[in-house]
Amino acid sequence: MVTADLAYYSLVAVYSAMAIYTISFVAFALDLAKRSGDAQQAAARAAKAEALATTTVSRSSSGGSTVVLDRPSGGAGGAVPAAGGSAKASSFERVAIAMMLLGFVVHVSSVVLRGLAAGRVPWANMFEFSLTGTAIIVGVYLAVQLVVNLRFLGAYVMGLNLVLLAIGTVNYYVAVSPLPPALQSAWLVIHVFVAILGTAFFAIAAGLSVAQLVQTKREQSKLAGLRFLDTLPGAERLEDLAYRIALVGFVLWTFTLIAGAIWAERAWGRYWGWDTKEVWTFIIWVLYAGYIHARATRGWRGARSSWLSIIGFAAVMFNFSVVNVFFKGLHAYSGL
């Protein structure tokens, strides 16, 4: 009865977290809209000031008096300060962050309750992996905020988190069940947790890569609208951030691959057996190794670099969804 109650309260906490995350997502979206409005107003003020300055110079050259005009202080072109600068957070942004923090606390409580109900770590099947993985994505995003300002990615993180958590809860939910013999190992804690942590870093890096692609188009004047991009870091800075974060994820994924081989030898008597899950884990490692190597030694920059990051994360999602659900093998522990 206690186990059933804990599992029930865990599910209630999941839905509560999703409701709170939805508020956070909406607030982040409204903040982006406000950024667009502020950037448009700043550009209009800059254009007006430039026109007045031109008129003043014209009058001065024709013998009139010279008038000194104050330039707008919003940066080049009068744009509002870029994200990561000294721009004051909007009320929408403050609400979004507060709701994200609250949702994260409720989300983590659901993970803990599920673990207590199962009497083990809560990532032994697809539902539990979704539950824990999405919590770690939010946790990593909040932790990265302590080092670099990525508030502009809030809508992306919340949107991705809501989609993955909803799919995992609605489609993959299973009742608490005991572990299969092969999973009754300390490597379940180490191997899977590090894999989830690496996935979280890859998710954030992919979001930055998408932002970099869009920002590049914007800087090349090939993309109209989306004035909020004026408040984001430049394309080069976004690309650098994506690379650094993906590099952390790659180190974690490398450990995942090594730990998985050690666990496989303990469980099945061989380090590598070309199981579907093993193959896709290796494919993901190769993709990110290629991305890091190409950017670090071959000088790949811009769209080519970003697309490799995005393709790598797409492979991670394919591994999590399609491979886990539709492919059978020694790693078929989806619980469905």
Kinemage of the C-alpha trace (Angstrom):
@kinemage 1
@onewidth
@group {chain A} dominant
@subgroup {mainchain}
@vectorlist {calphas} color= white
{ca met a 1} P 0.000 0.000 0.000
{ca val a 2} L 2.848 2.396 0.859
{ca thr a 3} L 4.509 1.696 -2.499
{ca ala a 4} L 1.270 2.329 -4.398
{ca asp a 5} L 0.692 5.568 -2.488
{ca leu a 6} L 4.193 6.839 -3.180
{ca ala a 7} L 3.871 5.995 -6.882
{ca tyr a 8} L 0.532 7.824 -6.989
{ca tyr a 9} L 1.925 10.932 -5.299
{ca ser a 10} L 4.883 10.815 -7.681
{ca leu a 11} L 2.498 10.897 -10.637
{ca val a 12} L 0.557 13.782 -9.093
{ca ala a 13} L 3.828 15.677 -8.674
{ca val a 14} L 4.696 15.008 -12.333
{ca tyr a 15} L 1.464 16.561 -13.575
{ca ser a 16} L 1.870 19.457 -11.142
{ca ala a 17} L 5.390 20.086 -12.424
{ca met a 18} L 4.106 20.053 -16.006
{ca ala a 19} L 1.478 22.671 -15.133
{ca ile a 20} L 4.105 24.902 -13.521
{ca tyr a 21} L 6.499 24.409 -16.438
{ca thr a 22} L 3.716 25.466 -18.808
{ca ile a 23} L 3.426 28.792 -16.970
{ca ser a 24} L 7.203 29.173 -17.186
{ca phe a 25} L 7.165 28.428 -20.922
{ca val a 26} L 4.459 31.030 -21.551
{ca ala a 27} L 6.354 33.616 -19.490
{ca phe a 28} L 9.577 32.929 -21.410
{ca ala a 29} L 7.677 33.280 -24.702
{ca leu a 30} L 6.198 36.602 -23.544
{ca asp a 31} L 9.677 37.738 -22.544
{ca leu a 32} L 10.915 37.020 -26.078
{ca ala a 33} L 8.004 39.053 -27.426
{ca lys a 34} L 8.929 41.911 -25.094
{ca arg a 35} L 12.537 41.675 -26.233
{ca ser a 36} L 11.316 42.067 -29.828
{ca gly a 37} L 9.296 45.138 -28.892
{ca asp a 38} L 12.183 46.690 -26.979
{ca ala a 39} L 14.612 46.024 -29.827
{ca gln a 40} L 12.225 47.539 -32.362
{ca gln a 41} L 11.763 50.665 -30.222
{ca ala a 42} L 15.522 50.972 -29.725
{ca ala a 43} L 16.107 50.679 -33.474
{ca ala a 44} L 13.445 53.325 -34.145
{ca arg a 45} L 15.057 55.693 -31.620
{ca ala a 46} L 18.466 55.106 -33.188
{ca ala a 47} L 17.110 55.804 -36.675
{ca lys a 48} L 15.433 58.986 -35.461
{ca ala a 49} L 18.623 60.147 -33.727
{ca glu a 50} L 20.637 59.415 -36.869
{ca ala a 51} L 18.197 61.401 -38.975
{ca leu a 52} L 18.388 64.357 -36.575
{ca ala a 53} L 22.173 64.165 -36.554
{ca thr a 54} L 22.245 64.211 -40.363
{ca thr a 55} L 19.938 67.240 -40.395
{ca thr a 56} L 22.121 69.014 -37.840
{ca val a 57} L 25.286 68.392 -39.835
{ca ser a 58} L 23.542 69.662 -42.963
{ca arg a 59} L 22.452 72.886 -41.245
{ca ser a 60} L 25.878 73.375 -39.716
{ca ser a 61} L 27.611 73.053 -43.074
{ca ser a 62} L 25.279 75.672 -44.524
{ca gly a 63} L 26.194 78.241 -41.888
{ca gly a 64} L 23.629 77.378 -39.197
{ca ser a 65} L 24.345 76.724 -35.549
{ca thr a 66} L 25.637 73.309 -34.458
{ca val a 67} L 23.515 71.231 -32.125
{ca val a 68} L 25.056 68.413 -30.044
{ca leu a 69} L 22.830 65.365 -29.839
{ca asp a 70} L 22.965 62.595 -27.260
{ca arg a 71} L 23.413 59.189 -28.823
{ca pro a 72} L 21.244 56.317 -27.587
{ca ser a 73} L 23.107 54.153 -25.098
{ca gly a 74} L 21.724 50.788 -26.139
{ca gly a 75} L 24.769 49.592 -28.081
{ca ala a 76} L 25.411 49.450 -31.790
{ca gly a 77} L 22.495 50.647 -33.788
{ca gly a 78} L 20.674 51.541 -30.604
{ca ala a 79} L 19.806 47.915 -29.923
{ca val a 80} L 19.046 46.870 -26.403
{ca pro a 81} L 21.916 45.182 -24.523
{ca ala a 82} L 22.536 41.603 -25.546
{ca ala a 83} L 21.715 38.680 -23.317
{ca gly a 84} L 24.459 38.167 -20.806
{ca gly a 85} L 24.960 41.918 -20.541
{ca ser a 86} L 23.658 44.302 -17.944
{ca ala a 87} L 20.090 44.472 -19.201
{ca lys a 88} L 17.617 44.318 -16.363
{ca ala a 89} L 15.424 41.225 -16.323
{ca ser a 90} L 11.840 41.870 -17.361
{ca ser a 91} L 8.912 40.936 -15.146
{ca phe a 92} L 8.086 38.103 -17.581
{ca glu a 93} L 11.592 36.732 -17.258
{ca arg a 94} L 11.520 36.874 -13.465
{ca val a 95} L 8.221 35.005 -13.409
{ca ala a 96} L 9.559 32.443 -15.896
{ca ile a 97} L 12.673 31.737 -13.824
{ca ala a 98} L 10.677 31.589 -10.587
{ca met a 99} L 8.204 29.113 -12.106
{ca met a 100} L 11.039 27.054 -13.546
{ca leu a 101} L 12.656 26.809 -10.111
{ca leu a 102} L 9.349 25.879 -8.481
{ca gly a 103} L 8.591 23.342 -11.203
{ca phe a 104} L 12.066 21.870 -10.820
{ca val a 105} L 11.564 21.376 -7.077
{ca val a 106} L 8.209 19.649 -7.660
{ca his a 107} L 9.719 17.629 -10.512
{ca val a 108} L 12.623 16.419 -8.373
{ca ser a 109} L 10.166 15.465 -5.613
{ca ser a 110} L 8.325 13.265 -8.132
{ca val a 111} L 11.628 11.571 -9.046
{ca val a 112} L 12.420 10.967 -5.358
{ca leu a 113} L 8.945 9.602 -4.652
{ca arg a 114} L 9.186 7.238 -7.626
{ca gly a 115} L 12.559 6.037 -6.371
{ca leu a 116} L 11.196 5.458 -2.879
{ca ala a 117} L 8.208 3.582 -4.300
{ca ala a 118} L 10.488 1.354 -6.375
{ca gly a 119} L 13.145 0.969 -3.699
{ca arg a 120} L 15.885 1.766 -6.254
{ca val a 121} L 17.119 4.507 -8.561
{ca pro a 122} L 14.232 5.730 -10.747
{ca trp a 123} L 15.637 5.215 -14.242
{ca ala a 124} L 15.125 1.556 -15.074
{ca asn a 125} L 12.480 1.924 -17.818
{ca met a 126} L 11.305 4.456 -20.402
{ca phe a 127} L 8.942 6.313 -18.079
{ca glu a 128} L 11.504 6.622 -15.307
{ca phe a 129} L 14.225 7.603 -17.772
{ca ser a 130} L 11.935 10.331 -19.146
{ca leu a 131} L 11.046 11.488 -15.649
{ca thr a 132} L 14.626 11.708 -14.417
{ca gly a 133} L 16.129 12.871 -17.704
{ca thr a 134} L 13.854 15.883 -18.063
{ca ala a 135} L 14.534 16.895 -14.463
{ca ile a 136} L 18.268 16.768 -15.111
{ca ile a 137} L 17.920 18.870 -18.279
{ca val a 138} L 16.283 21.622 -16.225
{ca gly a 139} L 18.838 21.194 -13.436
{ca val a 140} L 21.783 21.490 -15.840
{ca tyr a 141} L 20.229 24.555 -17.489
{ca leu a 142} L 19.810 26.247 -14.101
{ca ala a 143} L 23.361 25.296 -13.087
{ca val a 144} L 24.817 26.689 -16.324
{ca gln a 145} L 23.033 29.970 -15.552
{ca leu a 146} L 25.470 30.428 -12.669
{ca val a 147} L 28.327 30.610 -15.190
{ca val a 148} L 26.794 32.184 -18.296
{ca asn a 149} L 23.471 33.889 -18.945
{ca leu a 150} L 21.316 31.634 -21.141
{ca arg a 151} L 17.954 33.105 -20.224
{ca phe a 152} L 17.141 33.484 -23.917
{ca leu a 153} L 17.060 29.652 -24.167
{ca gly a 154} L 14.371 29.362 -21.490
{ca ala a 155} L 11.478 28.876 -23.922
{ca tyr a 156} L 13.432 26.187 -25.787
{ca val a 157} L 14.366 24.307 -22.605
{ca met a 158} L 10.834 24.491 -21.199
{ca gly a 159} L 9.249 23.533 -24.514
{ca leu a 160} L 11.546 20.545 -25.020
{ca asn a 161} L 11.093 19.513 -21.408
{ca leu a 162} L 7.293 19.643 -21.604
{ca val a 163} L 7.189 17.604 -24.819
{ca leu a 164} L 9.519 14.884 -23.509
{ca leu a 165} L 7.859 14.734 -20.101
{ca ala a 166} L 4.360 14.589 -21.610
{ca ile a 167} L 5.323 11.811 -24.041
{ca gly a 168} L 7.049 9.845 -21.292
{ca thr a 169} L 4.137 10.185 -18.866
{ca val a 170} L 1.287 9.567 -21.292
{ca asn a 171} L 2.821 6.910 -23.551
{ca tyr a 172} L 5.413 5.155 -21.412
{ca tyr a 173} L 4.005 5.103 -17.905
{ca val a 174} L 4.290 1.724 -16.176
{ca ala a 175} L 3.644 0.623 -12.630
{ca val a 176} L 6.542 0.094 -10.268
{ca ser a 177} L 8.186 -3.263 -10.944
{ca pro a 178} L 11.332 -5.110 -9.776
{ca leu a 179} L 14.549 -4.909 -11.760
{ca pro a 180} L 15.541 -7.609 -14.255
{ca pro a 181} L 18.647 -9.523 -13.092
{ca ala a 182} L 20.980 -7.785 -15.555
{ca leu a 183} L 20.030 -4.360 -14.113
{ca gln a 184} L 20.672 -5.334 -10.514
{ca ser a 185} L 24.055 -3.695 -10.436
{ca ala a 186} L 25.730 -0.554 -9.140
{ca trp a 187} L 26.524 0.237 -12.771
{ca leu a 188} L 22.848 1.088 -13.253
{ca val a 189} L 23.411 4.093 -11.004
{ca ile a 190} L 26.670 5.156 -12.645
{ca his a 191} L 26.238 4.288 -16.329
{ca val a 192} L 22.665 5.498 -16.846
{ca phe a 193} L 22.966 8.613 -14.676
{ca val a 194} L 26.047 9.810 -16.566
{ca ala a 195} L 24.277 9.085 -19.870
{ca ile a 196} L 21.327 11.240 -18.772
{ca leu a 197} L 23.691 14.000 -17.651
{ca gly a 198} L 25.493 13.944 -20.992
{ca thr a 199} L 22.151 14.087 -22.814
{ca ala a 200} L 21.223 17.229 -20.861
{ca phe a 201} L 24.386 19.013 -22.000
{ca phe a 202} L 23.798 17.885 -25.597
{ca ala a 203} L 20.238 19.264 -25.436
{ca ile a 204} L 21.427 22.713 -24.358
{ca ala a 205} L 24.224 22.688 -26.948
{ca ala a 206} L 21.702 21.836 -29.679
{ca gly a 207} L 19.501 24.759 -28.622
{ca leu a 208} L 22.477 27.102 -28.838
{ca ser a 209} L 23.351 25.705 -32.271
{ca val a 210} L 19.832 26.386 -33.542
{ca ala a 211} L 20.054 29.924 -32.136
{ca gln a 212} L 23.428 30.348 -33.843
{ca leu a 213} L 22.030 29.311 -37.230
{ca val a 214} L 19.139 31.753 -36.921
{ca gln a 215} L 21.404 34.529 -35.639
{ca thr a 216} L 23.768 34.018 -38.579
{ca lys a 217} L 20.890 34.491 -41.005
{ca arg a 218} L 19.869 37.584 -39.060
{ca glu a 219} L 23.367 39.076 -39.157
{ca gln a 220} L 23.547 38.454 -42.897
{ca ser a 221} L 20.246 40.339 -43.290
{ca lys a 222} L 18.619 37.263 -44.792
{ca leu a 223} L 15.960 36.952 -42.122
{ca ala a 224} L 13.271 39.552 -41.545
{ca gly a 225} L 11.472 40.018 -38.239
{ca leu a 226} L 12.452 38.235 -35.017
{ca arg a 227} L 13.803 41.438 -33.524
{ca phe a 228} L 14.455 39.679 -30.217
{ca leu a 229} L 17.569 38.253 -31.897
{ca asp a 230} L 19.100 41.720 -31.501
{ca thr a 231} L 19.162 41.061 -27.745
{ca leu a 232} L 20.978 37.718 -28.070
{ca pro a 233} L 24.741 37.192 -28.236
{ca gly a 234} L 26.283 37.231 -31.699
{ca ala a 235} L 26.499 34.112 -33.851
{ca glu a 236} L 30.182 33.599 -33.056
{ca arg a 237} L 29.543 33.745 -29.309
{ca leu a 238} L 26.595 31.328 -29.596
{ca glu a 239} L 28.723 28.900 -31.574
{ca asp a 240} L 31.474 29.073 -28.968
{ca leu a 241} L 29.011 28.410 -26.133
{ca ala a 242} L 27.495 25.447 -27.999
{ca tyr a 243} L 30.945 23.960 -28.543
{ca arg a 244} L 31.996 24.329 -24.903
{ca ile a 245} L 28.780 22.783 -23.569
{ca ala a 246} L 28.839 19.954 -26.124
{ca leu a 247} L 32.421 19.252 -25.092
{ca val a 248} L 31.268 18.621 -21.508
{ca gly a 249} L 28.533 16.335 -22.824
{ca phe a 250} L 31.065 14.472 -24.976
{ca val a 251} L 33.310 13.758 -21.977
{ca leu a 252} L 30.302 12.391 -20.086
{ca trp a 253} L 29.208 10.313 -23.099
{ca thr a 254} L 32.705 8.879 -23.435
{ca phe a 255} L 32.504 7.730 -19.830
{ca thr a 256} L 29.039 6.310 -20.564
{ca leu a 257} L 30.462 4.231 -23.416
{ca ile a 258} L 33.337 2.908 -21.294
{ca ala a 259} L 31.132 2.209 -18.262
{ca gly a 260} L 28.610 0.433 -20.476
{ca ala a 261} L 31.320 -1.864 -21.829
{ca ile a 262} L 32.491 -2.713 -18.317
{ca trp a 263} L 28.913 -3.401 -17.213
{ca ala a 264} L 28.291 -5.563 -20.304
{ca glu a 265} L 31.309 -7.698 -19.419
{ca arg a 266} L 30.018 -8.128 -15.868
{ca ala a 267} L 26.441 -8.936 -16.982
{ca trp a 268} L 26.930 -10.860 -20.240
{ca gly a 269} L 30.562 -11.884 -20.289
{ca arg a 270} L 31.661 -9.628 -23.170
{ca tyr a 271} L 32.611 -5.972 -23.503
{ca trp a 272} L 30.997 -5.414 -26.880
{ca gly a 273} L 28.400 -7.389 -28.800
{ca trp a 274} L 27.070 -5.020 -31.488
{ca asp a 275} L 23.690 -4.846 -29.787
{ca thr a 276} L 21.486 -2.153 -31.352
{ca lys a 277} L 21.745 0.096 -28.292
{ca glu a 278} L 25.512 -0.314 -28.181
{ca val a 279} L 25.807 0.555 -31.857
{ca trp a 280} L 23.747 3.733 -31.515
{ca thr a 281} L 25.646 4.811 -28.417
{ca phe a 282} L 28.830 4.470 -30.458
{ca ile a 283} L 27.292 6.329 -33.432
{ca ile a 284} L 26.439 9.248 -31.138
{ca trp a 285} L 29.996 9.237 -29.789
{ca val a 286} L 31.412 9.283 -33.344
{ca leu a 287} L 29.132 12.172 -34.375
{ca tyr a 288} L 30.175 14.352 -31.463
{ca ala a 289} L 33.822 13.303 -31.795
{ca gly a 290} L 33.644 14.406 -35.431
{ca tyr a 291} L 31.989 17.682 -34.434
{ca ile a 292} L 34.637 18.478 -31.818
{ca his a 293} L 37.544 17.354 -34.013
{ca ala a 294} L 36.318 19.247 -37.094
{ca arg a 295} L 35.809 22.458 -35.171
{ca ala a 296} L 39.021 22.231 -33.154
{ca thr a 297} L 41.464 21.085 -35.850
{ca arg a 298} L 39.830 21.609 -39.235
{ca gly a 299} L 38.564 25.097 -38.541
{ca trp a 300} L 34.913 24.334 -39.185
{ca arg a 301} L 32.838 27.328 -38.255
{ca gly a 302} L 29.339 28.590 -38.872
{ca ala a 303} L 26.538 26.442 -40.240
{ca arg a 304} L 28.592 23.267 -40.789
{ca ser a 305} L 29.646 23.166 -37.155
{ca ser a 306} L 26.142 23.888 -35.864
{ca trp a 307} L 24.501 21.271 -38.053
{ca leu a 308} L 26.832 18.600 -36.686
{ca ser a 309} L 25.767 19.528 -33.153
{ca ile a 310} L 22.085 19.377 -34.096
{ca ile a 311} L 22.477 16.057 -35.935
{ca gly a 312} L 24.259 14.633 -32.898
{ca phe a 313} L 21.371 15.555 -30.608
{ca ala a 314} L 18.875 14.174 -33.142
{ca ala a 315} L 20.769 10.862 -32.920
{ca val a 316} L 20.494 11.010 -29.123
{ca met a 317} L 16.715 11.462 -29.387
{ca phe a 318} L 16.487 8.644 -31.945
{ca asn a 319} L 18.438 6.395 -29.597
{ca phe a 320} L 16.134 7.245 -26.711
{ca ser a 321} L 12.834 6.918 -28.574
{ca val a 322} L 12.959 4.704 -31.667
{ca val a 323} L 15.785 2.371 -30.613
{ca asn a 324} L 14.417 1.824 -27.107
{ca val a 325} L 10.853 1.203 -28.264
{ca phe a 326} L 11.083 -0.555 -31.627
{ca phe a 327} L 14.393 -2.426 -31.552
{ca lys a 328} L 14.812 -5.549 -29.504
{ca gly a 329} L 18.012 -6.669 -27.889
{ca leu a 330} L 19.813 -7.120 -24.597
{ca his a 331} L 19.096 -3.461 -23.759
{ca ala a 332} L 15.328 -3.744 -24.273
{ca tyr a 333} L 14.308 -2.579 -20.806
{ca ser a 334} L 11.667 -0.040 -21.846
{ca gly a 335} L 9.103 -1.706 -19.572
{ca leu a 336} L 6.374 -1.315 -22.184
